[in-house]
């Protein structure tokens, strides 16, 4: 099931520090420059309720939550995000760009903890039931991305604190996910300069929207 076909729902995925947030912002600006009505949002977060849940998920000790509790929190935040931000704007004909969506839960909670992937998929089908129209997976070396992520000192380092081994698993998880959803996923080489990457992404997006 994809989003309602009045507007478009585009997501950015990748490991922390890959540059996906930068590329989401650059695409939003590029589309706005092309007279598109764009909403830029993020997960976890993107609505008042979901932003409150975000702090519970990305701050604190890496072992703060059990894996099952974490999955439930992500789905609670995502449902509110969908109801309050994504669906109304797509339904109004706008292009919604989200920095992360359900694919992140599939990878962070479902691939890195492989035994939980069936639960992740089942909960997504029951609670969300929607896939993006277009997804960009920004891929880059795990060590480089981890160094970048930690250097931000954002205070939201709970997943980075799980270490390089976890980041390597995540990277492979995103690459495998692209194979599972080839119709909507585009793997983008994130090792290049931001402007070059942005041009490629804008070209793919404009072609899709046409």
N, C-alpha and C positions, 0 to 999 in steps of 0.2 A: 504494500500500500504506500503510495507516495502522497505528497502534500496536495491540497486542493489546487487545481490548475487555473487559478486566477492570477496569482503572482508566482514567485519562485522561492524555493527554500534551498540555500546553499550553505554547506558546512566546511569547516577547516579542521583537520585532525593531524596528529603527530605527537611525538614525544615532547616533553617539556624542554624548552630552549631551542626548538627546531625553527622558530621564526614564524609559526603559523598565525600568531596574533598580529604580528606586523603585516603579514600578507592579507589577513582579513580586513584590516584597516585600509590598506592600499587598494584592495578591490572595491571596497565601499566608496572610496573617494573617486576611483576611476569610473564607476558606474554612475555616480552622481554627476560627474563631469560630462557623461553621456546622456544626461537628462533622465536618468532612472530614479525612481522613488525607492530609497534604500533604508532599511533598518539594520543597524549593526548591534549584535547582542553576543552573549557568551554563556558558557556553562562551566561548572555549576553557577547558576545565577540567571540574570536576564529578566527577572521580575522581582517585586518586593519580597515575596515569600521565599523565592528561590535564592535570593541574595542572603537572606538570613540563614538558610541552610548551608550556603557556601562556606561560611566561617567554620562550621562544624566539620566540614570535609577536608579543607585544605590547610587548616592550621592545627598545631598541636603535635603530640607524639605520633610517630608512624603507626604504633600499635593501639592508638586511641579507640578504634572500632574493630569489631570482628568483621570479616569479609562479608558476611550475610547482612549485618547492620549497614555497612557501607553501601551495598547495592540498593537497599531499601531507601536510604537517604538520597542517593542519586536519582532514583525514580520519582521520589516525592518532589524533589526540586524540579526535575524535568517536566513532570505533569503540570506544575504551576506555570513554568516557563512556556509550555505549549499553549495552555489555556489563555494566559494573560498577554503574551507577546507574539509568539510565532503565528498561531492560527489566525488571530484577528487581522494581522497585517498582511499575511499571504492572501487571505480571503478578500482583502480590500484591494488586491492587485499589486502589492508592493513586493520588492525583492528583499527577503530577510537573509542576512548573512550571520551565521552563528560560529563563534570560536568554540568548537566542540559540540557534540550532541551524543546520541546513543552509541556511536562507534567507539567513543572513549571508554564507556562502561564495558562494552564487549571486550576491549583489549585490556584495560587496567584491572578489571575485576574478573573477566571471563577467560582471557588468554593467559595472563600471568598466573592465574589460579585456575588451571584448565578444568578442574572438576566442577567449577561453578558456571561454566559457559552455558549449559542447558538451562540453568535457572535464570541467568541474565537474559537469554533469548525469550524464555517463557514470560517473564515479567514485562519485558518490552512489548511483546505482542498483546498482553492483557491490558497494560496501563497506558501505553503510548500508541502502538499500532501504526506508526507512520515512519517512513524513511525520507531522507532528504532527496531533492531532485538531482543535486550535483554535489560531489564531495571532493575536496582537494586534500590529499595526504602529503604533508611536507616531510620529506625524508632526508635525514642526515646522520652522520656518524654519532653514535650514542655518547661517546666520551666528550666530544665537542659540545653537544647539546646540553649534557649535564653540567659542564663547566659554565656555560652561558646561563643556565637556569639558576645555579647557585649564586652566580655573581650578581644577580638582580637584587638579592637580599630583600625579597618582597615580604617576607614573613609568612608566605604561603608555600613553604618548602616541604610539606609533609611527604609528598611522593618522591621528590628528589632525594630526600634523606634515606630512602630505601636502597640507594647505592647504584653503582654502575651495572651490576649484574641484572638488576630489575629493569634498568633502562634498555639494556640489550634485548631482553625478552619482549619489552614493549615495542621496540622498533620492528622486530620480526613479526610481532602480532599485527601491526598496522599493515605491513607488506602482505601478509597472508589475507587480511581482511579485504584488501584491494582485489585479490583474486576471487574472493567470495561474492563481491558486488561489482563486477567489471563494468556494468552498464552505467554506473553513476560515479565510480571512483577513478580519480586521476592521481597517480603518484608523481610528485614534483620534486626534482633535485634541489634540495635546500642548501647545498653547499656553495651556490653561486651568489652573486651580489643581489641585494633585495630588488633593485629596479629591474634587472633581467628576469628574475622570477616573476615579478608582478606583471610584466608584459605578457609572458606566456599564459599566466592565469587569466588575465583580462581577455586575451584572444579566445581562449577556450570558452569563457563565460559568455562573451558576446555572441559567439557562434551558437552556443546552446540557447540563449534567449531569443535569437532570431528564428 
